[in-house]
Amino acid sequence: MAKMSSSDPLVLGRVVGDVIHSFNPSVQMSVTYNTKQVFNGHEFFPSALTTRPKVAIDGGDMRTFYTLIMTDPDVPGPSDPYLREHLHWMVTDIPGTTDATFGKEIVSYESPKPQIGIHRYVFVLLKQKRRQSVTPPSSRDHFNTINFSAHSDLSLPVAAVYFNAQRETAARRR
């Protein structure tokens, strides 16, 4: 199986290492806020992230189910992320070739509100071994994607994407 190269944006952005292990992407996942698609490392304004995004899965099949995790590994700030990770959203039992609205939201969407520095917000898609096998974590704080996926019997990630956001100052809002 091909490993991710050191030039992969998920490696360069330290998503691999801080949030997930290296993996071989095997399905397409697109994350869109309103009409703006998320690409690795692009910046979004928190004011544009108040409603949950559309997350579409292309690849796999209807008999395969996925869990979507959205997490912030930079809490409270990237230079000292001692609260790593903060869970923003979790949807399970998403059938392949559909989108997150077909899944079961077990942790409701919480919009990003970074206070210090530039935060990474990471979407990870993990393959489930069977339906209804994932239970919500006890807390959004000190979440650990790697430990959670192992505990929930989820596979390595099949797709991941992240964006950056920082606190909007009055001058930055247009």
C-alpha positions in Angstrom: 0.0 0.0 0.0 1.4 3.4 -1.0 2.4 5.6 2.0 1.7 9.4 1.9 4.6 11.4 0.6 6.3 14.1 2.6 4.9 16.6 0.2 1.3 15.7 0.9 -0.5 18.7 2.4 -1.8 16.6 5.3 1.8 15.7 6.1 3.1 19.3 5.6 0.2 20.6 7.7 1.1 18.1 10.5 -2.4 16.7 10.4 -0.7 13.3 9.9 1.1 13.0 13.3 -1.1 15.4 15.3 -4.5 13.9 14.4 -4.2 10.8 12.3 -1.6 8.2 11.2 -0.4 8.1 7.6 -3.0 6.4 5.4 -3.8 5.6 1.8 -6.8 7.7 0.6 -9.3 5.4 -1.0 -12.5 7.5 -1.4 -13.2 11.0 -2.5 -14.7 13.3 0.2 -15.7 16.9 -0.6 -16.5 19.3 2.2 -18.4 22.5 1.2 -19.5 25.5 3.3 -22.3 27.2 1.4 -20.6 27.1 -2.1 -17.0 27.2 -1.0 -15.1 23.9 -1.0 -12.6 23.1 1.6 -9.0 22.4 0.3 -6.1 21.5 2.5 -4.6 24.6 4.1 -7.0 27.1 2.7 -8.3 29.8 5.1 -11.9 30.3 6.1 -13.5 33.1 8.2 -15.3 31.7 11.2 -18.3 33.8 10.3 -18.7 31.6 7.2 -18.6 28.4 9.3 -21.7 28.9 11.4 -23.8 26.1 9.7 -22.5 22.6 9.2 -21.0 21.9 5.8 -22.2 19.5 3.2 -19.9 16.5 3.2 -20.2 14.2 0.1 -18.6 10.8 -0.2 -17.8 9.5 -3.7 -16.5 5.9 -3.9 -17.2 2.9 -1.8 -20.7 1.5 -2.1 -24.0 1.7 -0.3 -23.2 -1.4 1.8 -20.1 0.4 3.3 -20.6 2.8 6.2 -18.4 5.6 7.3 -17.9 7.8 10.4 -17.0 11.5 9.9 -15.1 13.3 12.5 -14.4 17.1 12.6 -11.8 18.1 15.1 -9.5 21.0 16.1 -6.0 19.9 17.3 -4.9 23.5 18.1 -6.9 24.2 21.3 -6.5 26.7 22.9 -3.8 27.8 20.6 -1.3 26.2 18.1 1.8 27.1 20.1 0.5 25.3 23.2 -2.3 23.0 22.3 -2.7 21.4 25.7 -6.4 20.8 25.2 -5.9 18.9 21.9 -8.2 17.8 20.3 -11.6 19.5 20.5 -14.3 17.6 18.7 -16.6 19.8 16.6 -18.8 17.2 14.9 -19.4 13.5 14.5 -21.6 11.7 12.1 -21.8 7.8 11.8 -23.4 5.3 9.6 -23.0 7.4 6.4 -23.5 5.1 3.4 -20.8 5.2 0.8 -21.7 7.3 -2.4 -24.0 9.6 -0.3 -23.4 12.6 2.0 -23.4 13.2 5.7 -27.1 14.0 5.8 -27.8 10.3 5.3 -25.8 9.4 8.4 -26.6 9.7 12.1 -25.3 12.8 13.8 -24.1 11.6 17.3 -22.2 14.8 18.2 -23.9 18.0 17.0 -22.0 20.5 14.8 -20.2 23.2 16.8 -18.9 26.1 14.6 -15.3 27.0 14.9 -14.4 29.9 17.2 -10.6 30.1 17.4 -9.4 32.6 20.0 -5.6 32.4 19.7 -3.6 32.0 16.5 -4.4 30.0 13.4 -6.2 26.8 14.0 -6.5 23.7 11.8 -9.9 22.1 11.5 -9.7 18.6 10.3 -12.3 16.4 8.7 -11.5 12.7 8.9 -13.5 9.9 7.2 -13.1 6.4 8.7 -14.6 3.2 7.4 -16.8 1.3 9.9 -16.8 -2.5 10.1 -20.5 -2.5 10.6 -23.5 -0.2 11.2 -24.4 1.2 14.6 -21.1 0.3 16.1 -19.9 3.8 17.0 -21.0 5.5 20.3 -20.4 9.1 21.0 -17.4 10.1 23.2 -18.0 11.3 26.7 -16.6 14.7 26.0 -15.7 17.1 23.1 -12.6 18.1 25.0 -9.3 16.1 25.0 -10.7 14.1 22.1 -8.2 11.8 20.3 -9.1 10.7 16.8 -6.5 7.8 16.8 -7.6 6.4 20.1 -11.3 6.9 19.4 -11.1 5.1 16.0 -9.2 2.2 17.6 -11.7 2.0 20.5 -14.6 2.1 18.1 -13.1 -0.5 15.8 -12.8 1.9 12.8 -10.4 1.4 10.0 -7.6 3.8 9.2 -8.9 7.0 7.5 -10.0 6.7 3.9 -10.1 10.4 3.4 -9.1 13.6 5.2 -9.1 17.4 4.5 -8.4 20.4 6.7 -8.7 24.1 6.6 -7.3 27.0 8.7 -9.2 29.7 10.5 -8.3 32.4 13.0 -10.3 34.9 15.0 -11.8 37.6 13.0 -10.9 41.1 14.0 -13.2 44.0 13.1 -10.7 45.1 10.5 -10.7 41.6 8.8 -14.4 41.4 8.4 -15.7 42.8 5.2 
